Amino acid sequence: MTAGAGEAFSRRREVAATSARSLLLTVLGEFVLPAGEPVWTQTLLDALGHVGVEEKSARQALARTAADDVVVSERSGRRVRWSLTTAGRRLLSEGAARIYGHGVGREAWDGRWLVLVVSVPEAQRALRHQLRTQLAWAGLGSPAPGVWVCPDATRVGEAHRALVDVGLDDSALLVVGGTHGGLSDAELVAQAWDLREVEARYAEFVEQFAALTPVRDGGVLAAQVRLVDAWRRFPFLDPQLPAELLPDDWVGARAAEVFHARHESWAPGAQAAFAELGR
């Protein structure tokens, strides 16, 4: 895997749990990336303070994010402001597309599966981890050692890029087609993904945000950051299977409704509150 690709996916995986750094990346992606302008250190510290991050932890998260070439600093008198690097804009833009697009309705399933067969030597654990991270991010699940599947055949390009990144494209097998006997589609899903865990996480999300009604500007800003920070985990957890392969009462559909409705409703107040911090 190229250094840039490996580091990017490692960062995505690392921030899949709530931390000062994940909250900082959420703030950068939600407010700084769309604005396309530098942001003062104090603005970032104040924004993170609204979600309970202490200044010391916020500064450490900012330093680590700079070390990862996501942001770069520039001094202006006594003050310091931060801009996204080229790598940072790419990372956050790709993440935003996946995060904000997650849960959006898809076309009816055509019945085809993408099947990947690839072998990674046991001794190359780091390489195996990198490949698993990329394939999971692309929506593939593993029903058996060395076998990966996805009911979205259009993701063959992503799967191939993952193989190229780790240098296994010449030794892997990629096939697209329908199943014929053997495991049923439902059984294949059950072996490739733990949907019970995904469903439980969605239920927690709905419980946390469905009835939340922040009123103050700072409260709306905090709610928006926590909403996006919680939702950003689901592209790792949920492969977004077609409706034909999901339970009729799939709670993920309700969670998506909650996310998109709250995000749209809170956006004006959150953006205004963040802009006010920068003055």
N, C-alpha and C positions, 0 to 999 in steps of 0.2 A: 504494500500500500504506500502511496505517496505520503510524505510527511504532512502536507496540508490537509489531505482528505482524512487521514487518521486522526489528526488533532481535532479537526472539526467534529467528527463523529464522537470522539471521546468527550469533547465539551458538551455535546448534546446529551449524551448519556449521563454525564456527571451532574448536569443541572436538572435531571429528571426528578430529583427530590428537592423539596423546598429548602433554600439556604439563602444567605445574604447574596451570594453570587447569582443564583437563579433569579432572585427578585430584581437584582441590578440589570440582568440581561432582559428581563421582562420590561423594565422601565425604558431601557434603551430601544427595544423593539417597538414598544407601544407609543412612545413619545418622541424620542430623538431621531429614529430612522425616518419617520414620515416627514418631520420638519426639515431634515437635511441641513441642520445648522449646529454649530458647536454649542455645548452646554456647560455652564459653570459647575465647578466642584460642589459648591454649596447647594445648588439646585438638586443635584443627585442625592446629596446627603439628606436634604430635607424631604425629598420624595420617599426615600427609603425609611426615614424616620416615621413617616405616616403609617408604614406597615410594620413598625416595631423593631426595625434594625438599628442597633446602637451605632454611634458614629465610628467607633474603632472598627467594628465589623464591616461597616460600609466602606471605610477607607481601605481595609484589607482586600475586600472584594474588588474594589476599583483597581488596586495595584495588580491583583492577579489577572484581571480582565485585560489590563494594559500589557502585562507580560505575555499574554496569549495573542497579542496583536489584533485585538478587537477594537480597542480605542487607543488614541494617542493624545498626549497632553500638549498644551501650548500656554506659555505664561503671558499674561497681559498685566503689566505692573505687578501688583502684589497678588493678583488673582490668577487662578489657573482654570482654563476651560478645556473641554475634551471633545474630540471629533472621532467619528467612526473611521476606521481604516478601510481600505478596499476589501480586505478579508473579512472585516467586521460587518460591513454592509452586505456582503455576499452571504455570510452565515445567517445574519438576522433576516435578510430578505427570503432566503430559502425556508427558514424556520417559520416566518410569518405566513408564507404561502401554505405551508402544511398545517399550521395551527388554525388559521382562520378559515381554511377550506375544509377542515376536519368536521365531519358530521353533515356536510352538505349533501343533498340527495344525489343519487347516481342512477344511471340508466339500468334497465333490467339486465340481469345476468345472462350472458350468452352460453353458459354451460361449460366454458372452457377453463382449464387450469394451466397455470404456468408451473412447470416442474423443473427443479434444479437438483442435479446430483453432483456433489463435490466432496472430495476427501481432503482433509487437512491433517497432517501428521500430528499425533498426540504430543510430540515434543514441542510443537510450534503453538503453544497456548496463546501467546499474544496475538499471533496471526488469526487464530481461530476466533478469539474475542472480537477482533476488529471486523472480521467477516460477518459474524453473528450480529453485531451492532448495525452494520450497514444493511444487511438483509432484513432485519426486524424493522428498521426505519423505512424500508421500501415496502413493508406490509407482508413479508413472507413469514410463514411459520414452519416449524420442523416436526413432522410426524414420526420421524425415525432418524437415527444417526446418519449424517451425510446426505439427507434428503430434505429439500425445502419446497414448499408449495405456496401458491397464491391464486385465488380465483379471479384476479384481474390480470389478464394476459397482456395488457398494455404496459405492464411494469417490467417487461422483459428487458427493456433498455437499462433500467435502473439496476436490475440484477446483473446484467452483463458488465456495467461500469463497476459494480462492487467486485466482481471477479477480476477485472483488469487492475483495479487498485491494489489487490493483494497478490497479483501475479499468477492467478490460477485459471485464467480464461482459456488456456490451451488444454487443460486437463479436466474441465468440467463439462457436463452435459446439460443443455437447456432444451426443454421440449414444451410445446404448447398443444393442448388437445383436450378432449373430453374423456371421462372415465368409462370403462367398459368392464363391468363385473368387479369382483373383489370388494374392496371397501366402498361403501356408499359415500356420497358427498357429505352427508351429515357425520358419518363415522370419521371421515378424513379431517373434517373441521375439529371434531372432538379430540383427535390425537395431535393436531398441530397447534391448537391454542387452548388456553384455560379460560374459557369465556365466563365461568363463574366468578373468577377473580376480577375480570374486566367489568362485569355487571355490578359487582359489589362496589367498585370504585366509582362507577357512574352514579349509583344510588347515593353514595356519600356526597358527590358533587351536587346533585339535585337538592339534597337535604340542606346543604350549606348555603346555596345561592338562590334557590327558587323564591324564597320569601324575604330575601334581604332587601331592605329599603333604606339605603344611606341618604342622609339629608344634607349635611354640611359639605362644602366644597372639598375639604380634606378627607371627609368620609367617602365621598364619591371617588376621589383619586385612589384611596386605599382599597376600596371595593373593586375598582377596575383592575388594579395591579394584581390583587389576589385572585380575581376571576381568571385573568389570562394566565397567571402563573400556575393555577390549578389545571386549566384546560390544556396547557402545553404538554402535559404528561401523556395525554391520550393517544397521540400519534405513535408513541412507543408501545402502549399497552394494547390498543385496539387496531386490528388490521383492516377495519372498515369492510367487513364482509358484506356481500350483497344481501338484500332483504330476504332473498330466497333461501339463504343459509342461516338465518337468524330466527330466534323465537318470535312469535307473534307479538308478545308484550315486551320486546327488547327495550330496556330502560335507556339505552344509549340514544335512542331517538328523542326521548324526553329531555335528556341532558343536553343534546345539541340545541333543542329549542330554547332551553334556559340560557345557554351560553350566548347564542346569537342575539336573543332578545335583550338580555341584560347588557351585553357589550354595546349594542347600538344605542340603548337608552342612556347608559352612563357616559358614553364617549364625549358629548359636548361639555359636561361638567368636569370630567376628569382632565380633558385637554385644557380647559380654562384654568383649572387649579394648578396644573403643571406650569402653564405659561406665567401665572402669577408668581410662582416660586422663583422664576428667573429674573424678575424685575428688581 
